[in-house]
Amino acid sequence: MPRTEAASAERPTLEACYVEHRALVFHRCLRYGAGDVAFAEEVTQDVFLKLMEHLPHLRDAHDLGGWLHRVAANLAISRLRREKSLLGKLQSLWSTSQYEGESAHGVVERKQIADQVLDTLATLPARERVVICMKLLDGASQREISRALELSEGYVSKLLQRGLRRIAAAGWEVDDVEG
Amino acid sequence: MSKGSFRRALADADRNLAAVKLSFARDTRIRAAFTTPRHVGWRVPALACAIALGVFIAVFVLRRDEPPLTAFQPMPPSVGWRAHGDELEVVAPSLVVDAGGFGRITAQRGARFVRVADGVRVLRGRVDFEVAHRSAVPALVHVSHGTIAVLGTRFTVDQRADGGRVVLHEGKIRFASGERTVVLAPGQSLDWPLAPPAPPAPPIAPAPLPKRAPTSAVREQQADPEPAQPAPPAFDIDKLLTELASLRARGRYADAVTMLEHALAEPLPTPTLERLSYELGAIETYQLARTDRACRHWRTHRERFPQGRYGDEIEAAIRRLGCKDTP
């Protein structure tokens, strides 16, 4: 898992942390949202608001990148689950701020295959989606994923297998993915 | 048909996603959040509102029957009273006083009363009380020979030098004097000092036959071995009063009026008739608030019982109704 070291031994300022990590955090949130820009922006904002709250007390400030990654993954899972619930669907009916901004599908519209893969990703349940992204894009081991999401390794393995089965059922090849 | 390797396709899509940047608007909003007070979401205000609502209900709804007792506030401000220390003496024809946390007091000229910690003490004169509803701790009205405990009602106290009287118009009051306690229902009155308790009843003897003036026919019948025919049943006033109290307690005032009208047609002793007539007028005045009928009834009542016992109470009722043509 890539890590970003803090610029100095002393505790960095919030603004400095934001400038340094915002792009990476937003990119990860885009993955977990299967390219949904509005979703990624909301989660990114939540991540840095969490950081604002925790920065003065953060013990592993030198591993801020790892902390932000864990927080982003967990906040993305929470938000995906909330939006999938009936209440989330109802809220989305009258929420105007949820889908502002440019669509990632618009950015990748010329790449049909990318659309399809993001569509498939979007069909996965929240935890399976995040686990698949961490495994396939970040190259994280099951142990690293289990630590980041505070889940057991066995459960992560089960999520991974379940996700891959769904992806295969959608017509993709998953033989090159280690289980 | 296979779509190809998911891993490779995902990696390609991810490269495209990497080109997407956080929007300027969102970037500005996040930076602004760093310098403005922390966003607390809707849960904290909602919780605060729920707590505030709970406190409001506890204080103003559940316990509204026990407001703090405050000093007298004559309303409107007038010169109709004179102070003797803490005591108020009414010098106007009548004076309305707002006894905060207790209710409203309407005192007639010459009445003298004082606010005490648990209620009001009437020293003399005629005072009408409208006590705000209380569910737990009763308000107390102290008089010369006892204490009246009230849980929201209207009644009149007339305190004289040697005793007094209370007439209950609505609700229920309990008069306590020493070891004795009397509960009054609407329309009932009580005089104090209380009469000494009756001695134990003698052993029940067989009921005597109704006494009648011996007539020649009766004398003839006395010699007749045939048993005498039973007398027609007497009108049971106690049963009527019990039934009346029951109807009032259930709020069936119209039925109570009908029952009283029938009873008033019975050949009853004048004091009983006067009492029943007064009960009927009180219901029309205070419970049914039928002004025309009540005024007409009081006019008839005064004509029928010109030296009646309820003169003051009827005067108060007529004043309340605002009867125009009643002398």
Chai-1 contact restraints between the chains, C-beta under 6 A:
chainA,res_idxA,chainB,res_idxB,connection_type,confidence,min_distance_angstrom,max_distance_angstrom,comment,restraint_id
A,L14,B,F34,contact,1.0,0.0,6.0,A-B,restraint_1
A,R22,B,L22,contact,1.0,0.0,6.0,A-B,restraint_2
A,F26,B,L22,contact,1.0,0.0,6.0,A-B,restraint_3
A,H27,B,A18,contact,1.0,0.0,6.0,A-B,restraint_4
A,L30,B,L17,contact,1.0,0.0,6.0,A-B,restraint_5
A,E41,B,R26,contact,1.0,0.0,6.0,A-B,restraint_6
A,Q45,B,I30,contact,1.0,0.0,6.0,A-B,restraint_7
A,F48,B,I30,contact,1.0,0.0,6.0,A-B,restraint_8
A,G101,B,S23,contact,1.0,0.0,6.0,A-B,restraint_9
A,A104,B,V20,contact,1.0,0.0,6.0,A-B,restraint_10
A,V107,B,V20,contact,1.0,0.0,6.0,A-B,restraint_11
A,V108,B,N16,contact,1.0,0.0,6.0,A-B,restraint_12
A,I113,B,A9,contact,1.0,0.0,6.0,A-B,restraint_13
A,A114,B,D12,contact,1.0,0.0,6.0,A-B,restraint_14
A,A114,B,A13,contact,1.0,0.0,6.0,A-B,restraint_15
A,A114,B,N16,contact,1.0,0.0,6.0,A-B,restraint_16
A,V117,B,A9,contact,1.0,0.0,6.0,A-B,restraint_17
A,V117,B,L10,contact,1.0,0.0,6.0,A-B,restraint_18
A,V117,B,A13,contact,1.0,0.0,6.0,A-B,restraint_19
A,L118,B,A13,contact,1.0,0.0,6.0,A-B,restraint_20
A,L136,B,R7,contact,1.0,0.0,6.0,A-B,restraint_21
A,L136,B,L10,contact,1.0,0.0,6.0,A-B,restraint_22
A,L137,B,D14,contact,1.0,0.0,6.0,A-B,restraint_23
A,I167,B,F6,contact,1.0,0.0,6.0,A-B,restraint_24
A,G171,B,K3,contact,1.0,0.0,6.0,A-B,restraint_25
A,W172,B,K3,contact,1.0,0.0,6.0,A-B,restraint_26
A,W172,B,F6,contact,1.0,0.0,6.0,A-B,restraint_27
A,E173,B,S2,contact,1.0,0.0,6.0,A-B,restraint_28
A,E173,B,S5,contact,1.0,0.0,6.0,A-B,restraint_29
A,V174,B,F6,contact,1.0,0.0,6.0,A-B,restraint_30
A,D176,B,S5,contact,1.0,0.0,6.0,A-B,restraint_31
A,D176,B,R7,contact,1.0,0.0,6.0,A-B,restraint_32
A,V177,B,R7,contact,1.0,0.0,6.0,A-B,restraint_33
